[in-house]
């Protein structure tokens, strides 16, 4: 079951902080958290953090994204910058 509230304890928060830059370890930690049974909201209120679902997780780390996806992502970012510069220039230029 992927939906529900899963408490993340202090030890898991420390582990999360230590593996944040390692996609494989992060995926393993996420898998372990997702294997926990969901709890009621009143039980989840007494923990440092809560993972709220539904959660979809890929067994492959993010580096496995195809080059076509990466190229599309970059193209979309360029188009977004273009639109922002064209239509909302006042939000990106400093006021003098």
N, C-alpha and C positions, 0 to 999 in steps of 0.2 A: 504494500500500500504506500503510495507516494504522497498522499494528502494528509495533512495534520500538523500539529505542533510537536516539535522535538526539542527538548531542553538541551542546551549546550553548557556543560559545567565549566568550572574554573580551569580544571586540568585540560579540558578540550580546547578552551580559549587559548591557553598557553601553547598547546601543541599547534593550534591554528596559526598563531603568531610566528612560530618557528618554521613552519613549512609554507608560508605564504608565497615564497618565490620558487617553490618546487612544484610544478603542475602534477607530477605523478603522486607525490606524497599528499598533495591537497586533494586529489581525486580519491585516494585511499581513505583519507580522513572523512571526506564527504560520504563515501560508501558506508563507512562504519556508523556515521550519524544517521544516515537514512535507514539502516537496518534496525535502529531502535524503534520500538513501538511508539506511536503518537500518544500524547497525554492530553488530559483535559486542560482547559485554559487556566483554571485555578491552580493546577499543579505546575504549569509552566511559568507562572508569575513569580516564583521564588528562585529563579535561576538567573545567572548573569546575561545569558543570551538565548534566543529561541530561533530555531530554523522553522520557517513556515512554508508549507507546501501548497500546491503540488510542485514537485521538483522533478525535473527531467535531467538525467545525468548520462553523459557519454562515457563509456569505458576508456576512450582514448583521450589523452591530454590535448589541450588547445593547440599545441604545435602541429597536430595532425590535420589541421584544417587545410584544405586543398589550396594550391596556389591560385586557382581561379577564384576562390572565395576571397582570398587576400587582395587580389587585383580588383575585384568588385567592391570590396570594402574601401579601398583607397579611392576608387572612382567616385563612390558615393560621398566620401569625405570632401573631395575636391569640389563636387557639385554643391554640397551644402555650404562650403566656404564661399563659393561664387554667389550663391543666392543671398547669403547673409551680407556679403560685401555690397551687393547690388541693391538690395531692398532695405537693409537694416544697418547701413554704414554707421549711423549714429551710435550703435551699441558696441562697436569695436574700435572706434577712434577716441582718443582721449580729448577731454575738453580743455581748452586753453583759456 
